[in-house]
Amino acid sequence: MHWLTTRFTIDLSQPRVMGIVNVTPDSFSDGGLHASAALALAHCERLLAEGAHLLDIGAESTRPGSLAVPLEEELARVLPVVEGALKLGCPVSVDTRKPEVMRAVLALGADIVNDINALQAPGALDVVAAHGTCGVCLMHMHGSPESMQARPAYADVVDGVGAFLRERCDALVARGVAADRIVCDPGIGFGKRPEHNIALLRRQRELLALGRPLLIGWSRKSTLGVITGRDVSRRLAASVAAALVAVQHGASIVRVHDVAETVDALKVWSVGGLPG
């Protein structure tokens, strides 16, 4: 299986590691650490040196309770970093829910749009469909970051997430977007209580019925804190373990903060002969 993107065809026959680059002052675990373009680009280079296969750059925090960043502010944060990252020779994904930002980063040459809102904003689907070659990640989120953790409820979270992602994939394909350009993310922690996230991990293989690669982001999430009793600064081991379980259950891409440790763990997993 592979993922078609603007400049790269990403081979998914082996699990791929997506390094997180937060160009924000307020992200839940590393807000402010890479808030300038220079710091963010240095972080991009460090993640690639640690073995990241692709980068995911975001300029708007979507932690629970966060407020939307004004368009001009998001553009000012993200565009210089994307422009620099595009020179590093790796696939560049941009994490945004704004069609205007999607259009701007794709005009620069970005490879992937990673949308927590699954292209539901007015005009977002149009931007991706009109581009012709970019990759896209469709994520499930219950509600919005401002309110998503208020009262999330599901009859069956895995069935609900699967049905939503299937509908969004179908909407893109109906607009002429090749299925090979699409991956799906169940949205761990986005409008889901710990029991929902754990069910998605245990039953993750059911989402493979979508016929699209799965991108999974467990890194430093609060459910890992519930499981281990550790705060966000002490969730490295839990994050790596969750990434390995996700890959074991069929994930093609894991989105992580701690690239070197995840890459090393996956190397051991791969030589262990464990079935994917």
C-alpha positions in Angstrom: 0.0 0.0 0.0 1.2 3.5 -0.6 0.1 7.2 -0.1 0.1 9.5 -3.0 1.1 13.1 -2.1 2.2 16.2 -3.9 5.9 15.3 -4.4 6.2 11.8 -2.9 4.7 8.4 -3.2 5.1 7.2 0.4 5.7 3.4 0.7 3.5 2.0 3.5 4.8 -1.6 3.3 6.6 -0.7 6.5 5.3 1.6 9.3 6.2 5.2 8.9 6.9 7.8 11.6 5.4 11.3 11.3 7.3 13.8 13.5 5.2 16.5 15.1 6.3 20.1 14.7 4.1 22.5 16.8 4.6 26.1 15.8 2.4 27.2 18.7 2.7 28.9 22.1 0.1 26.7 23.7 0.1 23.1 22.5 -0.6 20.6 25.3 2.9 19.1 25.7 5.4 21.3 24.0 3.8 24.7 23.5 6.3 27.5 23.0 9.3 25.2 22.4 9.3 25.7 18.6 7.2 28.8 18.3 9.5 30.8 16.0 10.3 29.8 12.5 14.0 29.3 13.3 13.3 27.0 16.3 10.7 25.1 14.3 13.0 24.5 11.4 15.8 23.4 13.7 13.3 20.9 15.2 12.3 19.7 11.8 16.0 18.9 11.0 16.4 17.2 14.4 13.4 15.0 13.8 14.6 14.0 10.4 18.1 13.2 11.8 16.3 11.0 14.4 14.6 9.0 11.6 11.2 10.7 10.9 9.9 9.7 7.5 7.6 12.8 7.2 6.9 16.0 9.1 3.5 17.4 10.3 3.6 21.1 10.9 0.8 22.8 12.9 0.3 26.4 13.9 -3.0 26.1 15.8 -3.3 24.2 19.1 -6.3 21.8 19.1 -5.9 20.6 22.7 -9.2 20.3 24.6 -10.6 23.7 25.4 -8.4 25.6 22.9 -9.8 28.5 20.9 -9.4 29.0 17.2 -6.4 31.0 16.1 -7.2 34.0 13.7 -6.4 33.2 10.1 -3.7 35.8 9.6 -1.9 34.7 12.8 -2.0 31.0 11.7 -0.6 31.9 8.3 2.1 34.1 9.8 3.2 31.2 12.0 3.0 28.4 9.5 4.1 29.7 6.1 7.8 30.4 6.9 8.2 27.0 8.5 6.5 25.1 5.6 8.6 27.1 3.1 11.8 26.0 4.9 10.7 22.4 5.5 10.0 21.9 1.8 13.7 22.2 1.2 14.6 19.3 3.6 13.7 16.5 1.1 10.9 14.9 3.0 7.1 14.8 2.7 5.6 17.9 4.5 2.2 17.7 6.0 0.3 20.7 7.4 -2.1 20.3 10.3 -4.9 22.8 9.7 -8.7 23.0 9.5 -8.9 26.3 7.6 -9.4 26.2 3.8 -7.5 29.4 3.4 -4.4 27.9 5.1 -4.7 24.7 3.0 -4.8 26.8 -0.2 -1.7 28.8 0.9 0.5 25.9 2.0 -0.5 23.8 -1.1 0.5 26.8 -3.3 3.9 26.7 -1.6 4.2 22.9 -2.5 3.1 21.2 0.7 2.5 17.5 0.2 -0.3 16.7 2.6 -3.3 18.4 4.3 -3.9 16.9 7.7 -7.4 18.1 8.9 -8.8 17.3 12.3 -12.1 18.4 10.9 -12.0 15.9 7.9 -12.6 18.7 5.4 -16.0 19.6 6.7 -15.4 23.4 6.8 -17.0 25.2 3.9 -14.6 25.2 1.0 -12.1 22.7 2.5 -13.1 19.8 0.3 -13.0 22.1 -2.7 -9.4 23.0 -2.0 -8.2 19.4 -1.9 -10.3 18.3 -4.8 -9.0 21.2 -7.0 -5.4 20.5 -6.2 -5.2 17.2 -8.0 -2.2 15.6 -6.3 -1.9 16.4 -2.6 -2.3 13.7 0.1 -4.9 14.2 2.8 -5.6 12.8 6.2 -9.2 12.7 7.4 -9.6 12.7 11.2 -12.6 12.0 13.3 -13.4 14.5 16.0 -16.6 14.8 18.1 -17.5 18.4 18.2 -14.8 21.1 18.2 -11.6 21.6 20.3 -13.4 24.2 22.3 -16.1 21.8 23.5 -15.2 18.2 22.4 -14.5 16.9 25.9 -17.7 18.2 27.4 -20.0 15.2 27.1 -18.7 12.8 24.4 -21.1 9.8 23.9 -21.3 7.0 21.4 -23.5 4.0 21.0 -20.4 2.2 19.8 -17.3 4.4 19.3 -15.6 2.1 16.8 -18.7 1.8 14.6 -19.4 5.5 14.9 -15.8 6.6 14.0 -15.7 4.1 11.1 -19.0 5.3 9.7 -17.9 8.9 9.8 -14.6 8.2 8.1 -16.2 6.2 5.4 -18.6 9.0 4.6 -15.8 11.5 4.4 -13.7 9.2 2.2 -16.7 8.7 -0.1 -17.3 12.5 -0.3 -13.7 13.0 -1.4 -13.8 10.2 -3.9 -17.0 11.5 -5.3 -15.2 14.8 -6.1 -12.5 12.9 -8.1 -9.9 12.5 -5.4 -8.0 9.2 -5.9 -8.4 6.8 -2.9 -4.6 6.4 -2.9 -4.4 10.1 -1.7 -6.4 9.4 1.4 -5.5 8.1 4.9 -7.7 8.0 7.9 -7.2 8.9 11.6 -9.7 7.9 14.3 -8.7 10.9 16.4 -7.5 9.6 19.7 -8.5 12.1 22.4 -10.6 14.3 20.1 -14.0 14.2 21.8 -13.5 10.8 23.4 -13.2 9.7 27.0 -10.4 7.2 28.0 -12.7 4.2 27.6 -13.5 5.3 24.0 -9.8 5.7 23.2 -9.0 2.3 24.7 -11.8 0.7 22.7 -10.3 2.3 19.5 -6.9 0.8 20.3 -8.2 -2.7 21.1 -10.5 -2.8 18.1 -8.4 -0.7 15.7 -8.2 -3.5 13.1 -12.0 -3.1 12.5 -11.1 0.3 10.9 -9.0 -1.4 8.3 -12.3 -2.3 6.6 -12.3 1.3 5.4 -9.7 0.1 2.9 -7.4 3.1 3.6 -4.2 3.3 5.6 -4.6 4.4 9.2 -2.6 7.2 10.8 -2.7 7.0 14.6 -1.6 9.6 17.1 -1.3 8.4 20.7 1.8 10.5 21.6 1.6 11.9 25.2 -2.2 11.8 25.1 -4.2 12.2 28.4 -5.5 8.6 28.3 -1.9 7.4 28.6 -1.8 9.5 31.8 -5.0 7.8 33.1 -3.6 4.4 32.3 -0.1 5.0 33.9 -0.8 7.7 36.4 2.0 9.9 34.9 1.8 13.5 33.8 2.5 14.7 30.3 6.2 15.1 30.9 6.6 11.5 31.9 4.7 9.6 29.1 7.5 8.7 26.8 7.4 4.9 27.5 3.6 4.8 27.4 3.7 6.8 24.1 6.2 4.4 22.5 4.2 1.4 23.7 1.0 2.8 22.3 2.6 3.4 19.0 3.8 -0.2 18.8 0.4 -1.6 19.7 -1.1 0.7 17.0 1.3 -0.7 14.4 0.7 -4.2 15.6 -3.0 -3.6 15.0 -2.5 -2.3 11.5 -1.5 1.3 11.6 0.6 2.5 8.7 1.7 5.8 10.2 2.3 6.9 13.8 2.3 10.6 14.6 4.7 11.2 17.5 6.7 13.8 19.4 9.5 11.4 20.4 10.8 10.2 17.0 14.2 8.6 17.9 12.6 6.4 20.6 9.7 5.4 18.4 12.0 4.6 15.4 14.2 2.4 17.6 11.3 0.6 19.0 9.9 -0.1 15.5 13.3 -1.4 14.4 13.2 -4.0 17.2 9.5 -4.8 16.4 10.4 -5.4 12.8 13.2 -7.8 13.4 11.1 -9.7 16.0 9.0 -11.2 13.2 5.8 -10.1 14.8 2.8 -10.2 12.4 1.4 -6.8 11.5 
